[in-house]
Amino acid sequence: MWLAVVLLLAAGARDGFDAWIDATVLPETLADTSVELRDRDGALLRAYPVADGIWRLRPGGVDPAFVTMLLNYEDRRYHDHSGVDLRAMARAVAQALWYGHAVSGGSTLTMQVARLLEDGTTGQIAGKLRQMRVAWALDRRLGKDRVLDLYLTHAPYGGNLEGVRAAAQAWFGKPPARLDPQEAALLVALPQSPVARRPDRHPENARAARDKILTRALDAGLLDEGDYRAALSHPVPATMLRFPQHAAHLADALHEAAPDRARFDLTIDREIQSRLEDLARSAAIAAGEKISVAILAADHQSGEILASVGSPGYSDMDDRQGYVDMVTALRSPGSTLKPLIYALAFDRGLGHPETVIRDAPATFRGYAPQNFDGTFQGDVRMREALQLSLNVPVVKLTEALGPAHVMAALDRAGADPVLPGGAPGLALALGGVGLTLRDLVQLYAGLAGGGLAPPLHAEAAAAPAPDRLVSEVAAWQVSDILADLAPPPGAPPRRIAYKTGTSYGYRDAWAIGFDGRHVIGVWIGRADGTPVPGLSGAASAAPVLFTAFGRLGARATPLRPPPPATLILANADLPRPLQRFGPDRIVAAAPAPRLAFPPDGATFPDVPLVVKLDGGTAPFTLLANGAPVVTELHRRVVELARPGPGYSTLTVIDADGRSDRVRIRVR
């Protein structure tokens, strides 16, 4: 009878206790955590503090040995109790009564989480009872793993640090997945007294607490004697490290565009980013006061941005306006558009690297360009004209192409050109357009990729198919010319294809280059656009470019080989219309040649193709994908051999050097 009554009362008490726990109103468990930007391997690039400047990073990737050491010291029966360890509390009370003072604590890890979430007290009975109730409820509703995550997120580690990931970063500069025993022990000890044990202010207290944790770990068999002795010999950290701030301008732009996102996984390589940031800083200091430097590196095969350095220092370093992102700032590109113009001319059949073009004083409807040194070279090959960066020849080609055609090519390349006003003019060829460093790197990625390059991107995403910039042959011809440019002193020849540029008034120095896989752009100047006497792409930016390639951490990938259709001939062996560029000798009154058939964009079966010509002056030269297939043609109807499946570009050049082309597809 009495047993039944006791059991009934016990059951009622249990049900009442369960109802009391179930009715517990829990504190908020979804606290704000820092927005994080990670590199391609998950390493932290940058984080943003939460309210009140607190660094609180999400848990994850914590070394299991640290968790084992934590539970061994704080709560050995963590996985056995239900949030409150009554056995431990009874032992703590008995020891306090026996010794007259507290010898051990009875709080579980779950009770500590309850205190952290509510910012409550521990000494008052009401506060302790509230912690116990919340601890029981947390354990019941969230489970052991989630409660442990909350501790690893909210535990205080000194100053404005909360959570083990923030602490490992600030005290050791590493993630908590790679903690050494002495580091793990310090992070176990710190939350118990984060002010008095802060290692940069109270190193003796911190070391004593750490060593106590190590001794407990040794006694529990978590460390062997050798590791224990080695751990004791290490000093505690003397300073709190700054949180990383790599790719700071890019991070700001991404965070501003998506302020609600908690994490950004980028294509940036933190090692390359760090090396190029150091390079930009040292180059800016060497260049003089107020000089800024920007570097952008990408994989032109995938379009992935590997490093984006917007300035030599994110803060205003020596009045260099480091807060301005010069990767995205509009500037004059100087001579860096010349390779594109030559590639377009080769693609249109207006010339060949061995075509002769005259560099002499010329006026284009009132516009009279001059070369950088004020001299003229006379007759030169187009290869030499590009390598010498001559101005008159490239303006002639721009006039023949039409400035609008060059602007359209920039759009196809993925650039976003901004004209100072009105329609594009011939000054476009010499830098009369606003472009960013990112625009130019995207453009050169297209040349490096055989006329095709995926859009540059800093986040992993499905990129749209790129538009063809120029033919594979034209892209290779320009790459081959640029690879033959003499490198800076001490740099290996033909390692990269590159071009330099200097904008009007010595405001911008550029160097853009690529190998078989990577493309890098360098800009040097003043962020406010004021002139820098003596600044030049060749002397200032090119050495930085070659050094940047050396800091990629991998051997240079060879440049692409010539496509099978490439016409590699001396000038005398070229078709007559390609031996000399035409504006000096065009006197024909006949209309320009036109490919009357096939029409542009047409699709045909894989059979012999009939080509019909209108206008122009015979003899004609027909090219398929940049290679001559018919020369000295006087008829206006001709049958070509089967072109083969896929896309083909047909070009006609008449005796006066004028041309037309169409693009067709063969099924």
Secondary structure, DSSP 4 states (H G I P E B T S, - for coil): -HHHHHHHHHHHHHHHHHHHHHT--PPP------EEEE-TTS-EEEEE--GGG-EEPPP----HHHHHHHHHHH-TTTTTSSSS-HHHHHHHHHHHHHHSS--S----HHHHHHHHHHT--SSSHHHHHHHHHHHHHHHHHH-HHHHHHHHHHH-B-STTEESHHHHHHHHHSS-GGG--HHHHHHHHHGGGSTTTT-TTT-HHHHHHHHHHHHHHHHHTTSS-HHHHHHHHHSPPPSSPPPPPBTTHHHHHHHHHH-TT-SEEEBS--HHHHHHHHHHHHHHHHHH-TT-EEEEEEEETTTTEEEEEE-SS-SS-GGGS-TTS-TTSS-B--GGGGHHHHHHHHHHTTS--TT-EEEES---BTTB----TTS---EEEEHHHHHHTT-HHHHHHHHHHH-HHHHHHHHHHHT---B-SSSS--GGGGGT-SBB-HHHHHHHHHHHHTTT--PPPBSB---PPPPPP-S-HHHHHHHHHHHHTSPPSTTSPTTS-EEEEEE-TTS-EEEEEEE-SSEEEEEEEE-TT----TT--IIIIIHHHHHHHHHTSSSPPPPPPPPPTT-----GGGS-HHHHB-STTT----SPPPEEEESPTT-EE-SS-EEEEEESS-SSEEEEETTEEEEEEE--SEEEEPP--SEEEEEEEE-TTS-EEEEEEEE-
